[in-house]
Amino acid sequence: QGRLVESGGGLVQPGGSQRLSCAASGITFSIYNMGWYRQAPGKHRELVAQITSGGSTNYVDSVKGRFAISRDNAKNTVYLQMNSLKAEDTAVYYCNAKVPLSKIDYWGQGTQVTVSS
């Protein structure tokens, strides 16, 4: 059974940086598309960034140029580097692993990121 564990959340000042990590176990990590989602209070969960098994990336418009997703298949880990953080980036961030064209789908427990002075 697959398991995803996020880390790296916390309190950061506006304009600051934070790096989230998501360690996967129990899955063949390299074949999964990996994504970072976020959910702010009172809002729907949204896809922030995704990296495919082949390394292609895509981002929601609001984070383009500020966030970068990457993966290390040797460490079964996906990262989200967040720069120039804004108050509106405050949310619980979730890691997701999905096998393309299948129903195989795993979620982490989430990590809180709070951007505030």
PyMOL commands that set and color helices and strands:
alter all, ss='L'
color gray80, all
select helices_A, chain A and resi 29-31+61-63+87-89
alter helices_A, ss='H'
color red, helices_A
select strands_A, chain A and resi 3-7+10-12+18-25+33-39+46-51+57-59+67-72+77-82+91-98+105-107+111-115
alter strands_A, ss='S'
color yellow, strands_A
deselect
rebuild
show_as cartoon
